[in-house]
Amino acid sequence: MTVPLGLEHRDDAPAPGSGSRSGAARIGPLEALVHRIILSQGWERLALAVTAGTLGALAMPPYGLFPALILSLSVAVWLIDGAAIGSSGRRTVLVCAGIGWAWGFGYCTAGLWWLGAAFLVEADQFAWAMPLGVVGLPAVLALFFALGFAAARLVWSRGASRIAALAFGLAGAEWLRGHVLTGFPWNTLGMALGSNLWTMQAASVVGLYGLTLLAVLIAAAPATLATGTTARERLVPALAALAALAGLAAYGAWRLPTSPDPTVAGVRLRLIQPNVPQDEKFGTAMRDQIVGHYLELSDRAVSPDRTGIADVTHLIWPESAFPFLIQRDPEALGRIGAALPEGKQLIVGAARVREPPEGQRLTRENAVFFNSILTIGGGGRLGELYDKVHLVPFGEYLPAPLDAILRAVGLRQFVSIPGGFTAGSREGQRILSVPGLPPVAATLCYEAIFPGAILPPDPAAGVPAVPGLILNLTNDTWFGDTPGPRQHFAQARLRAVEEGLPLVRDANSGISGVIDGHGRITASLPLGTEGVLDADLPARLPGRTPYATFGDGPFGVGLIACLLVALAARRRR
């Protein structure tokens, strides 16, 4: 492969091929293709970046095609290599930011297109805004990838060290994407390793962002096969990546026990997946039918030893189970309480309103609504509750700076609650105490996609609380039979591995399931079906995982190490 004109003597530019070859020398098809990518300019370069990012989304659940990420990030390396052609200094960094934005736009659009389904649930109100979710959100998220590519270029140099530079830039940008503003760590690149049972085990040590760093290092390394100037430069990074991938798989195989995890004695769970449509059928007019449907499923016989509510200890219903405020409906509470024998517990997701001070009447003006998890005992007695802390922007509330403007143009949040939901207190009770269960780490909907946020500090003791399980109630019906609910399930599953805790997940339309602390699915119901899932509760793993103890500390160490490697190589050049 010939050296592109203008790169032969640039100290900060990569050498795409051997400088000993003449321009007339024959090159192979692969080298010719890589040469074409490196030399691409303008719209051709942006189109290649968008295509590469789109391809990379195939590494995410439910597809899990890791080779797609290898090709995607290899193209990213070659595009950054070529950014120095015809530019220098600050302009080169800006060119890389543009490449990163295009790559991220392709990646996020291909991975999040299913968001458009939510705009069609109430199409008369929201269909016009579909481009804001399907195109607008990926365009904003792509800014993080632009930042990542630009940061990588700032410490870019020849050889294998540029793989460390890309890992530093992209992994750092993904961490920022999960934290800036409200954060949105959906389809973080580490999920390419986090959806395989063996490779996901490393999350117990390094968490999702550590997997992201490893995924970029492993997937981008084969780029050197077509651009190294010596056999060593071409082969060593790819072989090291292969060894690292094999090492992750070996660690996972070693960590996974051959037998099932023990279960908690005396706990028999029943998860209800009602598959109630999220349209006009889910309205206050259907109040009695919906409650009756839940009670019928809850008392359905499914086996000789599970003939109904009497044979289980805990009933679990999904998020947003009711199209009304159950706490203020004595008749509905009475029906539920009458169906619950003494000693049985129902855990359910429901909207609730903060009761006004004594002597005041609840009005539209003073009503404050929460998306909550409620516990209900025999006789319809309300027990402990959890108010969702991490709300979905535009889904459950409109961000305060844009609230008035968006409402002026006719846009409201998807959930039909006056003014939207209010976030629960971050210092409040997140560890639910449910009779008959170990302490419960409560999460609602996409709260389960945030690594490190499952175990909030105990404000009384000042140390992390130690629950016995993660509970995730959700309503993915908004997104139909698309990759979205499957991605949601996979990301929640990874929290079980990170924390070493079993996960109990109940979704209106699926996927519902019980997962042990090693990430193994012990029971589940498929997407888009109505059903009853009876399961035992796996016990939490002994002790605490390294990730539960140190959080993103190991990731931070790895990120700094990549930066130092890149800086040292650039200094030598």
C-alpha positions, -999 to +999 in steps of 0.1 A: +000+000+000+014+034-009+017+063+014-009+089+007+006+121-007+013+146+020+016+121+048+052+108+042+069+133+064+041+144+089+053+135+124+017+135+138+002+115+110-001+077+108+016+057+080-011+038+062+014+016+044+050+008+040+070+038+028+093+014+009+067+007-017+065+028-048+033+044-061+032+019-089+035-011-066+005-035-066-016-036-035-043-060-024-080-054-024-082-048+013-053-024+013-069-005-016-101-002+002-084+010+034-064+035+013-097+048-002-112+052+033-081+071+045-081+094+015-118+101+015-128+138+019-159+159+024-193+142+020-177+109+011-159+108+044-190+117+064-211+091+045-185+065+054-186+076+091-224+074+092-223+039+076-197+027+100-216+040+130-248+023+117-230-009+113-217-007+149-252-006+163-255-043+152-232-052+181-259-041+205-287-063+218-307-080+205-283-087+176-250-090+196-228-091+164-194-081+179-176-084+146-198-055+134-182-033+160-147-044+149-154-033+114-171-001+126-143+010+148-116+000+124-132+024+098-133+050+125-095+046+131-088+049+094-110+080+090-091+097+119-059+087+102-069+105+071-081+136+089-046+152+087-046+151+049-051+186+037-054+201+072-033+206+103-035+215+140-068+228+152-085+222+118-076+185+120-093+182+154-124+199+140-124+175+111-123+146+136-152+161+156-172+161+124-163+125+117-172+116+152-206+133+150-214+115+117-203+082+132-223+088+164-254+099+144-254+067+124-248+046+156-276+063+176-301+064+148-297+027+140-298+018+177-327+041+187-351+042+157-377+023+177-383+054+198-406+064+169-432+038+181-440+059+212-450+088+190-476+066+173-494+054+205-514+087+205-506+096+169-531+124+167-511+143+194-475+132+188-470+119+153-458+153+141-430+153+167-416+119+156-386+134+139-376+150+172-371+115+187-360+095+157-335+120+143-333+149+168-322+128+198-295+109+178-282+143+165-278+155+201-263+123+214-238+123+185-222+154+200-207+132+227-191+110+200-178+142+183-161+151+215-147+116+218-132+116+183-117+151+188-102+141+222-087+110+206-071+131+177-055+154+202-033+126+215-031+106+182+001+092+168+013+063+147+011+027+154-008+008+181-009+037+205-037+053+185-060+025+196-054+036+232-061+072+221-095+062+206-103+041+237-096+072+259-117+095+237-147+072+231-149+056+266-146+090+282-173+104+260-196+075+268-191+081+305-201+117+299-232+106+279-243+087+309-239+116+334-243+150+317-277+166+323-299+137+332-277+112+315-287+087+288-264+056+288-285+036+264-266+013+241-233+023+257-205+006+236-197-017+265-230-035+259-212-052+229-195-073+257-223-069+283-249-090+265-228-122+263-230-144+295-193-150+296-179-116+287-205-098+309-189-113+340-161-087+339-188-061+348-186-074+383-152-058+384-151-029+360-188-021+354-204-010+321-179+018+315-150-005+321-165-029+295-168+001+272-131+008+275-123-029+268-147-031+239-131-001+221-096-014+227-105-049+214-127-039+185-104-011+172-072-030+174-076-050+141-074-017+122-036-020+124-037-052+102-041-030+072-020+000+082+010-011+101+045-005+085+060-037+099+047-071+106+049-064+143+029-032+141+002-050+120-001-082+141+007-075+177-023-052+184-048-076+168-033-106+186-034-088+219-070-079+213-078-116+206-060-126+238-079-100+258-112-113+244-103-148+252-092-138+287-126-121+293-144-153+281-121-174+303-128-153+334-165-155+327-164-192+324-144-195+356-168-171+375-200-189+365-208-218+388-220-251+372-250-253+395-279-228+400-275-202+427-293-211+460-327-195+465-342-176+494-362-199+516-399-192+520-402-168+490-425-177+461-429-150+435-457-145+410-450-119+383-480-108+362-475-097+326-509-084+315-500-071+281-525-043+284-524-020+253-510+015+258-538+033+238-574+043+243-581+009+258-560+019+288-583+046+302-604+053+332-635+039+315-617+005+316-610+008+353-630-022+365-620-044+335-583-037+341-584-045+378-604-076+371-579-087+345-550-083+369-569-103+397-578-130+373-542-135+361-530-133+397-552-162+408-548-183+377-537-219+383-506-228+363-494-261+380-506-285+407-485-266+433-493-231+420-531-229+419-534-192+426-526-165+451-528-189+480-497-207+468-474-177+464-460-152+489-456-121+467-475-108+437-457-084+414-476-061+389-458-038+364-452-001+363-483+022+356-507-007+363-537+015+367-553+044+346-563+060+379-549+068+414-553+036+433-544+053+466-576+074+463-599+046+451-613+027+481-634+005+459-604-008+438-583-011+469-610-031+485-612-055+456-574-060+457-574-064+494-601-090+494-581-111+469-550-109+491-550-134+520-534-122+552-496-124+549-495-120+512-480-089+496-486-071+463-459-049+448-472-027+420-462+003+400-487+031+401-490+069+398-497+085+431-505+121+443-491+137+473-519+142+498-525+178+507-521+191+543-549+182+567-578+205+561-570+213+525-587+199+495-568+183+466-570+205+435-554+205+401-533+235+412-518+219+443-516+183+430-480+169+429-478+135+411-451+108+414-444+076+395-442+052+423-439+016+436-465+008+462-468-022+485-503-034+494-511-060+520-542-080+531-573-059+534-559-033+509-535-017+534-509+005+518-474-001+530-440+014+520-435+032+488-408+044+464-411+075+442-391+074+410-360+096+411-346+095+376-375+106+354-376+103+316-373+137+299-402+145+276-417+111+285-426+119+322-419+156+324-407+185+303-373+200+312-379+232+332-359+256+309-380+244+279-413+237+296-432+269+287-418+270+252-427+234+244-462+237+258-467+269+238-462+249+206-486+222+218-461+196+231-465+178+264-449+148+280-462+114+269-477+105+303-511+122+307-504+137+341-511+174+346-477+191+347-459+158+345-444+137+373-422+151+400-389+133+409-387+116+442-361+127+468-326+113+461-322+112+499-354+094+503-361+057+509-350+036+479-345+004+498-380-009+503-388-031+533-414-056+521-426-083+546-411-117+537-385-103+513-348-093+518-343-055+515-354-044+480-335-020+458-363-004+439-361+009+403-387+020+378-384+018+341-351+030+327-336+037+361-322+002+357-299+013+329-277+035+351-247+017+365-237+025+400-271+040+408-288+009+421-274+012+456-279+047+469-261+058+500-280+053+532-285+088+545-287+077+581-255+056+581-236+074+554-226+041+538-242+022+509-272+001+519-270-036+511-302-050+496-310-086+488-325-080+453-330-055+426-367-049+416-374-033+383-410-025+373-415-011+338-439-005+310-423-010+276-456-012+258-449+022+243-423+007+220-441-024+207-423-054+192-390-036+185-354-039+197-361-013+224-377-036+251-350-062+244-322-037+248-339-025+281-340-060+294-303-067+285-291-035+302-311-042+334-296-077+334-261-063+335-270-045+368-274-079+384-239-089+374-223-055+385-239-057+420-240-095+425-278-092+432-307-111+417-330-090+395-368-094+395-382-075+365-419-072+357-430-055+324-465-049+312-458-064+278-425-081+285-398-090+288-404-101+324-380-123+342-359-134+372-321-132+369-296-144+394-265-125+405-244-140+377-267-127+350-284-161+343-320-159+334-338-184+357-373-177+345-388-153+319-418-144+297-414-134+261-422-100+247-457-092+236-475-120+255-499-122+284-488-145+311-481-155+347-445-162+358-439-182+390-404-183+403-382-187+433-359-158+444-322-165+439-300-155+468-276-126+466-240-135+460-218-137+491-200-105+499-198-075+476-186-074+440-155-053+433-177-030+413-202-026+441-172-016+464-152+006+441-177+018+415-161+033+384-127+036+401-111+008+380-126+024+348-110+057+358-076+040+362-079+023+328-090+056+312-059+074+326-037+045+315-049+048+279-042+085+280-007+081+293+001+054+267-012+077+239+007+107+253+039+088+257+038+075+221+031+110+208+060+124+228+083+097+213+071+106+178 
